Amino acid sequence: MGSARTRQGGAVAVVLAAALTGCSGSAPAPKPPPAPSGRSAAPGPATASALEPADPAQELAQLRAAIEAPPQPFSAVLTVQFTDDTRTARRQGVVNVTDGLQTGALGLVSREQGAEQQAYLTVTRDFTYTRVSDRAWVRSPRSPEPLFADHRAMARALLQSDPAAFRGRTRIRTMRGGTGFHLVGRLPLTAVADAFDATARERLARHRIPDCETDLLLDADGRLSELTLTCEADGYRLRSTAGLAEFGPAAETPPPDDL
Protein backbone atom coordinates (compact mmCIF):
# COMPACT_ATOMS: atom_id res chain seq x y z
CA MET A 1 0.00 0.00 0.00
CA GLY A 2 2.90 2.30 0.79
CA SER A 3 4.39 1.87 -2.69
CA ALA A 4 1.01 2.54 -4.32
CA ARG A 5 0.62 5.74 -2.32
CA THR A 6 4.15 6.77 -3.35
CA ARG A 7 3.32 6.22 -7.02
CA GLN A 8 0.11 8.23 -6.58
CA GLY A 9 2.01 11.07 -4.91
CA GLY A 10 4.44 11.07 -7.85
CA ALA A 11 1.57 11.36 -10.32
CA VAL A 12 0.15 14.26 -8.35
CA ALA A 13 3.49 16.04 -8.38
CA VAL A 14 3.85 15.62 -12.16
CA VAL A 15 0.38 17.00 -12.93
CA LEU A 16 0.70 19.89 -10.50
CA ALA A 17 4.11 20.81 -11.93
CA ALA A 18 2.35 21.26 -15.25
CA ALA A 19 -0.86 22.84 -14.01
CA LEU A 20 0.61 25.18 -11.45
CA THR A 21 3.08 26.71 -13.90
CA GLY A 22 2.20 30.34 -14.29
CA CYS A 23 2.81 32.41 -11.33
CA SER A 24 0.77 28.91 -8.03
CA GLY A 25 -10.41 20.85 -3.54
CA SER A 26 -13.00 21.78 -5.45
CA ALA A 27 -13.99 21.38 -9.03
CA PRO A 28 -12.68 24.06 -11.40
CA ALA A 29 -14.63 27.24 -10.83
CA PRO A 30 -17.36 27.88 -13.42
CA LYS A 31 -16.91 30.47 -16.10
CA PRO A 32 -18.47 33.85 -15.26
CA PRO A 33 -22.02 34.26 -16.57
CA PRO A 34 -22.57 36.17 -19.82
CA ALA A 35 -23.61 39.79 -19.67
CA PRO A 36 -27.38 40.22 -19.15
CA SER A 37 -29.46 40.56 -22.31
CA GLY A 38 -29.38 44.06 -23.71
CA ARG A 39 -26.11 44.95 -22.00
CA SER A 40 -22.70 44.82 -23.56
CA ALA A 41 -19.69 43.28 -21.89
CA ALA A 42 -17.41 45.43 -19.75
CA PRO A 43 -15.27 47.75 -21.88
CA GLY A 44 -11.56 47.26 -22.22
CA PRO A 45 -9.02 49.42 -20.39
CA ALA A 46 -9.26 53.17 -20.88
CA THR A 47 -6.53 55.61 -20.05
CA ALA A 48 -6.98 58.16 -17.30
CA SER A 49 -7.38 60.92 -19.88
CA ALA A 50 -10.49 59.13 -21.16
CA LEU A 51 -11.93 59.02 -17.67
CA GLU A 52 -11.36 62.45 -16.19
CA PRO A 53 -8.70 65.16 -16.00
CA ALA A 54 -5.78 63.75 -14.06
CA ASP A 55 -3.07 65.17 -11.84
CA PRO A 56 -0.16 62.77 -12.48
CA ALA A 57 1.72 63.76 -9.34
CA GLN A 58 -1.34 63.25 -7.17
CA GLU A 59 -2.12 59.89 -8.78
CA LEU A 60 1.47 58.72 -8.28
CA ALA A 61 1.26 59.74 -4.62
CA GLN A 62 -2.00 57.80 -4.29
CA LEU A 63 -0.37 54.74 -5.84
CA ARG A 64 2.61 54.89 -3.50
CA ALA A 65 0.31 55.26 -0.50
CA ALA A 66 -1.80 52.30 -1.64
CA ILE A 67 1.11 49.88 -2.00
CA GLU A 68 2.70 50.96 1.29
CA ALA A 69 -0.51 50.76 3.35
CA PRO A 70 -0.78 47.69 5.62
CA PRO A 71 -2.57 45.00 3.58
CA GLN A 72 -6.04 44.10 4.82
CA PRO A 73 -7.44 40.55 4.93
CA PHE A 74 -9.61 39.58 1.97
CA SER A 75 -10.99 36.75 -0.12
CA ALA A 76 -11.12 36.84 -3.91
CA VAL A 77 -11.51 34.74 -7.03
CA LEU A 78 -8.07 33.95 -8.46
CA THR A 79 -7.64 33.11 -12.15
CA VAL A 80 -4.27 32.21 -13.66
CA GLN A 81 -3.65 31.41 -17.33
CA PHE A 82 -0.32 30.23 -18.69
CA THR A 83 0.99 29.32 -22.12
CA ASP A 84 4.31 28.59 -23.75
CA ASP A 85 5.41 26.63 -26.83
CA THR A 86 4.22 23.24 -25.51
CA ARG A 87 1.75 23.77 -22.69
CA THR A 88 -1.33 25.70 -21.70
CA ALA A 89 -2.72 25.74 -18.18
CA ARG A 90 -5.53 27.40 -16.28
CA ARG A 91 -6.39 27.45 -12.60
CA GLN A 92 -9.26 29.13 -10.86
CA GLY A 93 -10.78 29.20 -7.40
CA VAL A 94 -11.21 31.18 -4.21
CA VAL A 95 -8.22 32.38 -2.20
CA ASN A 96 -8.07 33.94 1.25
CA VAL A 97 -5.31 36.22 2.51
CA THR A 98 -4.95 36.92 6.23
CA ASP A 99 -1.81 38.27 7.91
CA GLY A 100 0.11 37.65 4.70
CA LEU A 101 -0.83 33.95 4.66
CA GLN A 102 -2.42 32.68 1.44
CA THR A 103 -4.88 29.78 1.54
CA GLY A 104 -7.41 28.62 -1.03
CA ALA A 105 -9.14 25.92 -3.05
CA LEU A 106 -8.41 25.78 -6.78
CA GLY A 107 -9.25 23.67 -9.80
CA LEU A 108 -6.52 23.19 -12.41
CA VAL A 109 -6.58 22.14 -16.05
CA SER A 110 -3.46 21.64 -18.20
CA ARG A 111 -3.03 20.63 -21.84
CA GLU A 112 0.20 19.44 -23.37
CA GLN A 113 0.63 17.75 -26.76
CA GLY A 114 -3.11 17.23 -27.04
CA ALA A 115 -3.52 15.53 -23.65
CA GLU A 116 -5.63 17.18 -20.95
CA GLN A 117 -5.31 16.60 -17.22
CA GLN A 118 -7.27 17.94 -14.28
CA ALA A 119 -6.04 18.43 -10.75
CA TYR A 120 -7.30 20.02 -7.56
CA LEU A 121 -5.43 21.93 -4.89
CA THR A 122 -6.51 22.99 -1.41
CA VAL A 123 -4.07 24.92 0.77
CA THR A 124 -4.97 25.43 4.44
CA ARG A 125 -2.97 27.05 7.22
CA ASP A 126 -1.26 23.75 7.97
CA PHE A 127 -1.39 21.43 4.97
CA THR A 128 -1.53 21.17 1.19
CA TYR A 129 -4.05 18.72 -0.28
CA THR A 130 -3.75 17.58 -3.90
CA ARG A 131 -5.90 15.33 -6.06
CA VAL A 132 -5.60 14.25 -9.70
CA SER A 133 -8.90 13.63 -11.53
CA ASP A 134 -11.04 11.33 -9.37
CA ARG A 135 -8.23 9.77 -7.36
CA ALA A 136 -7.93 10.09 -3.59
CA TRP A 137 -6.64 13.24 -1.95
CA VAL A 138 -3.00 13.31 -0.87
CA ARG A 139 -2.06 15.42 2.15
CA SER A 140 1.43 16.88 2.47
CA PRO A 141 3.15 19.64 4.47
CA ARG A 142 2.12 23.13 3.43
CA SER A 143 3.78 24.11 0.15
CA PRO A 144 6.13 27.13 0.19
CA GLU A 145 4.93 28.09 -3.31
CA PRO A 146 2.62 31.16 -3.17
CA LEU A 147 -0.79 30.94 -4.81
CA PHE A 148 -0.04 34.31 -6.41
CA ALA A 149 3.02 36.53 -6.43
CA ASP A 150 3.76 39.62 -4.33
CA HIS A 151 2.54 42.33 -6.72
CA ARG A 152 3.53 45.13 -4.33
CA ALA A 153 7.19 44.25 -4.69
CA MET A 154 6.81 44.34 -8.47
CA ALA A 155 5.09 47.74 -8.34
CA ARG A 156 7.94 49.14 -6.24
CA ALA A 157 10.53 47.64 -8.62
CA LEU A 158 8.79 49.17 -11.65
CA LEU A 159 8.67 52.61 -10.05
CA GLN A 160 12.28 52.36 -8.95
CA SER A 161 13.50 51.36 -12.42
CA ASP A 162 11.50 54.06 -14.20
CA PRO A 163 8.90 56.40 -12.64
CA ALA A 164 7.35 56.68 -16.12
CA ALA A 165 6.28 53.04 -15.71
CA PHE A 166 3.17 54.42 -14.00
CA ARG A 167 0.64 55.03 -16.77
CA GLY A 168 -2.08 56.60 -14.63
CA ARG A 169 -5.49 55.25 -13.73
CA THR A 170 -7.18 52.63 -15.90
CA ARG A 171 -10.56 50.92 -15.90
CA ILE A 172 -10.64 47.53 -14.19
CA ARG A 173 -12.12 44.78 -16.36
CA THR A 174 -14.23 42.98 -13.77
CA MET A 175 -17.94 42.79 -13.06
CA ARG A 176 -17.59 45.39 -10.32
CA GLY A 177 -15.47 47.67 -12.48
CA GLY A 178 -13.96 50.82 -11.04
CA THR A 179 -10.51 52.18 -11.80
CA GLY A 180 -7.04 51.19 -10.70
CA PHE A 181 -3.36 52.03 -11.02
CA HIS A 182 -1.64 50.85 -14.21
CA LEU A 183 2.10 50.15 -14.46
CA VAL A 184 4.04 48.85 -17.47
CA GLY A 185 7.74 48.10 -17.82
CA ARG A 186 10.43 45.44 -17.98
CA LEU A 187 11.66 43.67 -14.86
CA PRO A 188 14.57 41.25 -14.46
CA LEU A 189 13.64 37.62 -13.98
CA THR A 190 14.70 37.77 -10.33
CA ALA A 191 12.00 40.39 -9.66
CA VAL A 192 9.17 38.26 -11.08
CA ALA A 193 10.43 34.76 -10.21
CA ASP A 194 7.76 34.22 -7.56
CA ALA A 195 5.12 34.41 -10.28
CA PHE A 196 6.35 31.08 -11.67
CA ASP A 197 6.85 27.60 -10.28
CA ALA A 198 10.14 25.67 -10.41
CA THR A 199 9.35 24.12 -13.81
CA ALA A 200 8.71 27.50 -15.44
CA ARG A 201 11.78 29.02 -13.81
CA GLU A 202 13.87 26.17 -15.20
CA ARG A 203 12.53 26.77 -18.71
CA LEU A 204 13.15 30.51 -18.47
CA ALA A 205 16.70 29.87 -17.29
CA ARG A 206 17.30 27.29 -20.03
CA HIS A 207 16.28 29.81 -22.69
CA ARG A 208 18.31 32.54 -21.00
CA ILE A 209 15.37 34.89 -20.55
CA PRO A 210 16.88 38.05 -19.01
CA ASP A 211 13.69 39.93 -18.18
CA CYS A 212 9.93 40.03 -18.72
CA GLU A 213 7.52 42.66 -19.96
CA THR A 214 5.36 43.39 -16.94
CA ASP A 215 1.85 44.81 -17.16
CA LEU A 216 0.41 45.36 -13.71
CA LEU A 217 -2.98 46.70 -12.64
CA LEU A 218 -3.80 47.39 -8.99
CA ASP A 219 -7.19 48.39 -7.63
CA ALA A 220 -7.80 51.59 -5.66
CA ASP A 221 -6.79 49.80 -2.43
CA GLY A 222 -3.50 48.60 -3.87
CA ARG A 223 -4.66 44.99 -4.30
CA LEU A 224 -3.77 42.95 -7.37
CA SER A 225 -6.31 43.22 -10.17
CA GLU A 226 -4.31 41.81 -13.09
CA LEU A 227 -0.69 40.89 -13.78
CA THR A 228 0.51 39.88 -17.24
CA LEU A 229 4.08 38.72 -17.76
CA THR A 230 5.49 38.17 -21.24
CA CYS A 231 8.96 36.60 -21.30
CA GLU A 232 10.69 35.81 -24.59
CA ALA A 233 14.12 35.23 -26.05
CA ASP A 234 16.00 32.60 -28.05
CA GLY A 235 12.81 31.81 -30.03
CA TYR A 236 10.93 30.92 -26.84
CA ARG A 237 7.90 32.80 -25.50
CA LEU A 238 6.09 32.36 -22.19
CA ARG A 239 3.03 34.37 -21.20
CA SER A 240 1.22 34.32 -17.86
CA THR A 241 -1.80 36.30 -16.67
CA ALA A 242 -3.01 36.29 -13.07
CA GLY A 243 -6.01 38.21 -11.78
CA LEU A 244 -8.03 38.72 -8.63
CA ALA A 245 -11.70 39.73 -8.68
CA GLU A 246 -14.87 39.74 -6.58
CA PHE A 247 -13.16 40.77 -3.34
CA GLY A 248 -14.87 40.00 -0.05
CA PRO A 249 -14.08 39.36 3.62
CA ALA A 250 -11.47 36.73 4.39
CA ALA A 251 -12.57 33.30 5.59
CA GLU A 252 -10.85 30.18 6.83
CA THR A 253 -10.03 27.66 4.07
CA PRO A 254 -11.05 24.21 5.36
CA PRO A 255 -9.66 20.84 4.22
CA PRO A 256 -11.53 19.15 1.37
CA ASP A 257 -14.83 17.71 2.57
CA ASP A 258 -14.43 14.46 0.61
CA LEU A 259 -11.16 13.21 2.10
C-alpha positions in Angstrom: 0.0 0.0 0.0 2.9 2.3 0.8 4.4 1.9 -2.7 1.0 2.5 -4.3 0.6 5.7 -2.3 4.1 6.8 -3.4 3.3 6.2 -7.0 0.1 8.2 -6.6 2.0 11.1 -4.9 4.4 11.1 -7.9 1.6 11.4 -10.3 0.1 14.3 -8.3 3.5 16.0 -8.4 3.9 15.6 -12.2 0.4 17.0 -12.9 0.7 19.9 -10.5 4.1 20.8 -11.9 2.4 21.3 -15.3 -0.9 22.8 -14.0 0.6 25.2 -11.5 3.1 26.7 -13.9 2.2 30.3 -14.3 2.8 32.4 -11.3 0.8 28.9 -8.0 -10.4 20.9 -3.5 -13.0 21.8 -5.4 -14.0 21.4 -9.0 -12.7 24.1 -11.4 -14.6 27.2 -10.8 -17.4 27.9 -13.4 -16.9 30.5 -16.1 -18.5 33.9 -15.3 -22.0 34.3 -16.6 -22.6 36.2 -19.8 -23.6 39.8 -19.7 -27.4 40.2 -19.2 -29.5 40.6 -22.3 -29.4 44.1 -23.7 -26.1 44.9 -22.0 -22.7 44.8 -23.6 -19.7 43.3 -21.9 -17.4 45.4 -19.8 -15.3 47.7 -21.9 -11.6 47.3 -22.2 -9.0 49.4 -20.4 -9.3 53.2 -20.9 -6.5 55.6 -20.0 -7.0 58.2 -17.3 -7.4 60.9 -19.9 -10.5 59.1 -21.2 -11.9 59.0 -17.7 -11.4 62.5 -16.2 -8.7 65.2 -16.0 -5.8 63.7 -14.1 -3.1 65.2 -11.8 -0.2 62.8 -12.5 1.7 63.8 -9.3 -1.3 63.2 -7.2 -2.1 59.9 -8.8 1.5 58.7 -8.3 1.3 59.7 -4.6 -2.0 57.8 -4.3 -0.4 54.7 -5.8 2.6 54.9 -3.5 0.3 55.3 -0.5 -1.8 52.3 -1.6 1.1 49.9 -2.0 2.7 51.0 1.3 -0.5 50.8 3.3 -0.8 47.7 5.6 -2.6 45.0 3.6 -6.0 44.1 4.8 -7.4 40.5 4.9 -9.6 39.6 2.0 -11.0 36.8 -0.1 -11.1 36.8 -3.9 -11.5 34.7 -7.0 -8.1 33.9 -8.5 -7.6 33.1 -12.1 -4.3 32.2 -13.7 -3.6 31.4 -17.3 -0.3 30.2 -18.7 1.0 29.3 -22.1 4.3 28.6 -23.7 5.4 26.6 -26.8 4.2 23.2 -25.5 1.8 23.8 -22.7 -1.3 25.7 -21.7 -2.7 25.7 -18.2 -5.5 27.4 -16.3 -6.4 27.5 -12.6 -9.3 29.1 -10.9 -10.8 29.2 -7.4 -11.2 31.2 -4.2 -8.2 32.4 -2.2 -8.1 33.9 1.2 -5.3 36.2 2.5 -5.0 36.9 6.2 -1.8 38.3 7.9 0.1 37.6 4.7 -0.8 34.0 4.7 -2.4 32.7 1.4 -4.9 29.8 1.5 -7.4 28.6 -1.0 -9.1 25.9 -3.0 -8.4 25.8 -6.8 -9.3 23.7 -9.8 -6.5 23.2 -12.4 -6.6 22.1 -16.1 -3.5 21.6 -18.2 -3.0 20.6 -21.8 0.2 19.4 -23.4 0.6 17.8 -26.8 -3.1 17.2 -27.0 -3.5 15.5 -23.7 -5.6 17.2 -20.9 -5.3 16.6 -17.2 -7.3 17.9 -14.3 -6.0 18.4 -10.8 -7.3 20.0 -7.6 -5.4 21.9 -4.9 -6.5 23.0 -1.4 -4.1 24.9 0.8 -5.0 25.4 4.4 -3.0 27.1 7.2 -1.3 23.7 8.0 -1.4 21.4 5.0 -1.5 21.2 1.2 -4.1 18.7 -0.3 -3.7 17.6 -3.9 -5.9 15.3 -6.1 -5.6 14.3 -9.7 -8.9 13.6 -11.5 -11.0 11.3 -9.4 -8.2 9.8 -7.4 -7.9 10.1 -3.6 -6.6 13.2 -1.9 -3.0 13.3 -0.9 -2.1 15.4 2.1 1.4 16.9 2.5 3.2 19.6 4.5 2.1 23.1 3.4 3.8 24.1 0.1 6.1 27.1 0.2 4.9 28.1 -3.3 2.6 31.2 -3.2 -0.8 30.9 -4.8 0.0 34.3 -6.4 3.0 36.5 -6.4 3.8 39.6 -4.3 2.5 42.3 -6.7 3.5 45.1 -4.3 7.2 44.3 -4.7 6.8 44.3 -8.5 5.1 47.7 -8.3 7.9 49.1 -6.2 10.5 47.6 -8.6 8.8 49.2 -11.6 8.7 52.6 -10.0 12.3 52.4 -8.9 13.5 51.4 -12.4 11.5 54.1 -14.2 8.9 56.4 -12.6 7.4 56.7 -16.1 6.3 53.0 -15.7 3.2 54.4 -14.0 0.6 55.0 -16.8 -2.1 56.6 -14.6 -5.5 55.3 -13.7 -7.2 52.6 -15.9 -10.6 50.9 -15.9 -10.6 47.5 -14.2 -12.1 44.8 -16.4 -14.2 43.0 -13.8 -17.9 42.8 -13.1 -17.6 45.4 -10.3 -15.5 47.7 -12.5 -14.0 50.8 -11.0 -10.5 52.2 -11.8 -7.0 51.2 -10.7 -3.4 52.0 -11.0 -1.6 50.8 -14.2 2.1 50.1 -14.5 4.0 48.8 -17.5 7.7 48.1 -17.8 10.4 45.4 -18.0 11.7 43.7 -14.9 14.6 41.2 -14.5 13.6 37.6 -14.0 14.7 37.8 -10.3 12.0 40.4 -9.7 9.2 38.3 -11.1 10.4 34.8 -10.2 7.8 34.2 -7.6 5.1 34.4 -10.3 6.4 31.1 -11.7 6.9 27.6 -10.3 10.1 25.7 -10.4 9.3 24.1 -13.8 8.7 27.5 -15.4 11.8 29.0 -13.8 13.9 26.2 -15.2 12.5 26.8 -18.7 13.1 30.5 -18.5 16.7 29.9 -17.3 17.3 27.3 -20.0 16.3 29.8 -22.7 18.3 32.5 -21.0 15.4 34.9 -20.5 16.9 38.0 -19.0 13.7 39.9 -18.2 9.9 40.0 -18.7 7.5 42.7 -20.0 5.4 43.4 -16.9 1.8 44.8 -17.2 0.4 45.4 -13.7 -3.0 46.7 -12.6 -3.8 47.4 -9.0 -7.2 48.4 -7.6 -7.8 51.6 -5.7 -6.8 49.8 -2.4 -3.5 48.6 -3.9 -4.7 45.0 -4.3 -3.8 42.9 -7.4 -6.3 43.2 -10.2 -4.3 41.8 -13.1 -0.7 40.9 -13.8 0.5 39.9 -17.2 4.1 38.7 -17.8 5.5 38.2 -21.2 9.0 36.6 -21.3 10.7 35.8 -24.6 14.1 35.2 -26.1 16.0 32.6 -28.0 12.8 31.8 -30.0 10.9 30.9 -26.8 7.9 32.8 -25.5 6.1 32.4 -22.2 3.0 34.4 -21.2 1.2 34.3 -17.9 -1.8 36.3 -16.7 -3.0 36.3 -13.1 -6.0 38.2 -11.8 -8.0 38.7 -8.6 -11.7 39.7 -8.7 -14.9 39.7 -6.6 -13.2 40.8 -3.3 -14.9 40.0 -0.1 -14.1 39.4 3.6 -11.5 36.7 4.4 -12.6 33.3 5.6 -10.9 30.2 6.8 -10.0 27.7 4.1 -11.0 24.2 5.4 -9.7 20.8 4.2 -11.5 19.2 1.4 -14.8 17.7 2.6 -14.4 14.5 0.6 -11.2 13.2 2.1 
